Amino acid sequence: MGWPVSTEMVLPFQLAPDGGIAVTTDPNRQAAQHIEAILCTSPGERVMVPTYGVPVKGAVFMPDDQIATAQIAQQITSAMATYEPNITVEAVNVSDTVGDPAGSGTIDLDWSIKNIQTGNASGVQTATILIGGRVVN
């Protein structure tokens, strides 16, 4: 007997060609959606789970970039271990884009999925943080 197939709604919300809700069974896409949810959610935004997320928006204006990048990387690793234990964080690289007129920063996250019958699936999820704290992909 094989592993059960997980079905999740595609984010952002879409309609399928038949008019129903678009869903995915691809574990890589599902993991990427989970990672994006954690990176784009600030702690306190989810009332029933107030510690869910990573405070990346507030880090845009932190005074010491060295401390901010190390702190964000640690918070991402911790949040992933807590809320997505089936996704292993291989590496986190947080950088600001010096000289960029948009004043943005980038988070590169290398990850792999545990407990996949065919081995490990993996990918890279990138979030860009703009001035004001808006997270875009």
C-alpha positions as a Markdown table, in Angstrom:
| # | Residue | x | y | z |
|---|---|---|---|---|
| 1 | Met | 0.0 | 0.0 | 0.0 |
| 2 | Gly | 1.4 | 3.4 | -1.0 |
| 3 | Trp | 1.4 | 6.7 | 0.8 |
| 4 | Pro | -2.0 | 8.5 | 0.9 |
| 5 | Val | -2.2 | 11.4 | -1.6 |
| 6 | Ser | -2.8 | 14.8 | 0.0 |
| 7 | Thr | -5.1 | 17.2 | -1.8 |
| 8 | Glu | -4.9 | 21.0 | -1.1 |
| 9 | Met | -6.4 | 24.1 | -2.6 |
| 10 | Val | -4.1 | 26.0 | -4.9 |
| 11 | Leu | -3.0 | 29.3 | -3.6 |
| 12 | Pro | -3.7 | 32.0 | -4.6 |
| 13 | Phe | -7.3 | 30.8 | -4.9 |
| 14 | Gln | -8.2 | 29.8 | -8.5 |
| 15 | Leu | -11.0 | 28.1 | -10.3 |
| 16 | Ala | -10.4 | 24.8 | -12.1 |
| 17 | Pro | -11.4 | 24.5 | -15.8 |
| 18 | Asp | -14.5 | 22.7 | -14.8 |
| 19 | Gly | -15.6 | 25.6 | -12.5 |
| 20 | Gly | -14.6 | 23.9 | -9.3 |
| 21 | Ile | -11.9 | 25.0 | -6.9 |
| 22 | Ala | -8.4 | 24.3 | -8.2 |
| 23 | Val | -6.5 | 21.8 | -6.1 |
| 24 | Thr | -3.0 | 20.3 | -6.2 |
| 25 | Thr | -1.6 | 16.9 | -5.2 |
| 26 | Asp | 2.0 | 17.9 | -5.9 |
| 27 | Pro | 3.9 | 17.7 | -2.7 |
| 28 | Asn | 6.5 | 20.3 | -3.9 |
| 29 | Arg | 3.7 | 22.8 | -4.6 |
| 30 | Gln | 2.0 | 22.1 | -1.3 |
| 31 | Ala | 5.3 | 22.6 | 0.6 |
| 32 | Ala | 6.0 | 25.8 | -1.3 |
| 33 | Gln | 2.5 | 27.1 | -0.3 |
| 34 | His | 3.2 | 26.2 | 3.3 |
| 35 | Ile | 6.5 | 28.0 | 3.3 |
| 36 | Glu | 5.1 | 31.0 | 1.7 |
| 37 | Ala | 2.3 | 31.1 | 4.3 |
| 38 | Ile | 4.8 | 31.1 | 7.1 |
| 39 | Leu | 7.1 | 33.7 | 5.5 |
| 40 | Cys | 4.2 | 36.1 | 4.6 |
| 41 | Thr | 2.4 | 35.8 | 8.0 |
| 42 | Ser | 3.5 | 38.0 | 10.9 |
| 43 | Pro | 3.1 | 36.5 | 14.4 |
| 44 | Gly | -0.2 | 37.6 | 15.8 |
| 45 | Glu | -2.0 | 37.7 | 12.5 |
| 46 | Arg | -3.6 | 34.3 | 13.1 |
| 47 | Val | -5.8 | 34.8 | 16.2 |
| 48 | Met | -6.0 | 31.1 | 17.0 |
| 49 | Val | -2.3 | 30.5 | 16.5 |
| 50 | Pro | -0.7 | 33.8 | 17.6 |
| 51 | Thr | 2.9 | 32.5 | 17.3 |
| 52 | Tyr | 2.5 | 31.3 | 13.7 |
| 53 | Gly | 4.7 | 33.1 | 11.2 |
| 54 | Val | 8.0 | 35.0 | 11.0 |
| 55 | Pro | 8.3 | 38.8 | 11.8 |
| 56 | Val | 10.1 | 39.6 | 8.5 |
| 57 | Lys | 8.1 | 42.8 | 7.9 |
| 58 | Gly | 9.5 | 44.5 | 10.9 |
| 59 | Ala | 13.0 | 43.5 | 10.1 |
| 60 | Val | 13.1 | 45.8 | 7.0 |
| 61 | Phe | 13.9 | 48.8 | 9.3 |
| 62 | Met | 16.1 | 47.1 | 11.9 |
| 63 | Pro | 19.2 | 49.2 | 12.4 |
| 64 | Asp | 21.9 | 46.5 | 12.2 |
| 65 | Asp | 21.7 | 44.4 | 9.1 |
| 66 | Gln | 24.0 | 41.7 | 10.4 |
| 67 | Ile | 21.9 | 41.0 | 13.5 |
| 68 | Ala | 18.7 | 41.3 | 11.5 |
| 69 | Thr | 19.6 | 38.7 | 8.9 |
| 70 | Ala | 20.9 | 36.2 | 11.4 |
| 71 | Gln | 17.8 | 36.7 | 13.6 |
| 72 | Ile | 15.4 | 36.3 | 10.7 |
| 73 | Ala | 17.3 | 33.1 | 9.5 |
| 74 | Gln | 17.0 | 31.6 | 13.0 |
| 75 | Gln | 13.3 | 32.6 | 13.3 |
| 76 | Ile | 12.5 | 31.0 | 9.9 |
| 77 | Thr | 14.3 | 27.8 | 10.8 |
| 78 | Ser | 12.5 | 27.7 | 14.2 |
| 79 | Ala | 9.0 | 28.4 | 12.7 |
| 80 | Met | 9.5 | 25.7 | 10.0 |
| 81 | Ala | 10.5 | 23.2 | 12.6 |
| 82 | Thr | 7.5 | 24.0 | 14.7 |
| 83 | Tyr | 4.8 | 24.4 | 12.1 |
| 84 | Glu | 6.1 | 22.3 | 9.2 |
| 85 | Pro | 8.0 | 19.4 | 10.7 |
| 86 | Asn | 7.9 | 17.4 | 7.4 |
| 87 | Ile | 9.9 | 20.1 | 5.6 |
| 88 | Thr | 13.6 | 20.2 | 6.4 |
| 89 | Val | 15.3 | 23.6 | 6.0 |
| 90 | Glu | 18.6 | 22.9 | 4.4 |
| 91 | Ala | 19.8 | 26.6 | 4.2 |
| 92 | Val | 18.5 | 30.1 | 4.8 |
| 93 | Asn | 20.1 | 33.1 | 3.1 |
| 94 | Val | 18.8 | 36.5 | 4.1 |
| 95 | Ser | 20.2 | 39.5 | 2.3 |
| 96 | Asp | 19.3 | 43.1 | 1.8 |
| 97 | Thr | 19.5 | 44.7 | -1.6 |
| 98 | Val | 21.9 | 47.5 | -1.1 |
| 99 | Gly | 21.4 | 50.4 | -3.5 |
| 100 | Asp | 18.1 | 49.1 | -4.7 |
| 101 | Pro | 15.7 | 52.0 | -5.1 |
| 102 | Ala | 12.9 | 49.8 | -3.8 |
| 103 | Gly | 14.8 | 49.1 | -0.6 |
| 104 | Ser | 14.1 | 45.4 | -0.7 |
| 105 | Gly | 15.6 | 42.3 | 0.9 |
| 106 | Thr | 15.6 | 38.7 | -0.2 |
| 107 | Ile | 15.1 | 35.5 | 1.7 |
| 108 | Asp | 16.3 | 32.3 | -0.1 |
| 109 | Leu | 15.2 | 29.1 | 1.5 |
| 110 | Asp | 16.6 | 25.7 | 0.4 |
| 111 | Trp | 14.4 | 22.9 | 1.7 |
| 112 | Ser | 13.5 | 19.2 | 1.3 |
| 113 | Ile | 10.4 | 17.2 | 2.2 |
| 114 | Lys | 10.7 | 14.3 | 4.6 |
| 115 | Asn | 8.6 | 11.1 | 4.4 |
| 116 | Ile | 8.0 | 11.1 | 0.6 |
| 117 | Gln | 7.8 | 7.5 | -0.7 |
| 118 | Thr | 9.9 | 8.2 | -3.7 |
| 119 | Gly | 12.7 | 9.9 | -1.8 |
| 120 | Asn | 13.2 | 13.6 | -1.0 |
| 121 | Ala | 11.6 | 16.3 | -3.1 |
| 122 | Ser | 13.2 | 19.7 | -2.8 |
| 123 | Gly | 13.1 | 23.2 | -4.1 |
| 124 | Val | 13.8 | 26.8 | -3.4 |
| 125 | Gln | 11.3 | 29.4 | -2.1 |
| 126 | Thr | 12.2 | 33.1 | -2.4 |
| 127 | Ala | 10.4 | 36.0 | -0.8 |
| 128 | Thr | 11.2 | 39.6 | -1.5 |
| 129 | Ile | 10.5 | 42.2 | 1.2 |
| 130 | Leu | 9.7 | 45.7 | 0.0 |
| 131 | Ile | 9.8 | 49.0 | 1.9 |
| 132 | Gly | 6.9 | 49.1 | 4.3 |
| 133 | Gly | 7.2 | 45.4 | 4.9 |
| 134 | Arg | 5.1 | 44.1 | 2.0 |
| 135 | Val | 6.3 | 40.5 | 1.1 |
| 136 | Val | 6.1 | 39.7 | -2.6 |
| 137 | Asn | 7.2 | 36.7 | -4.6 |
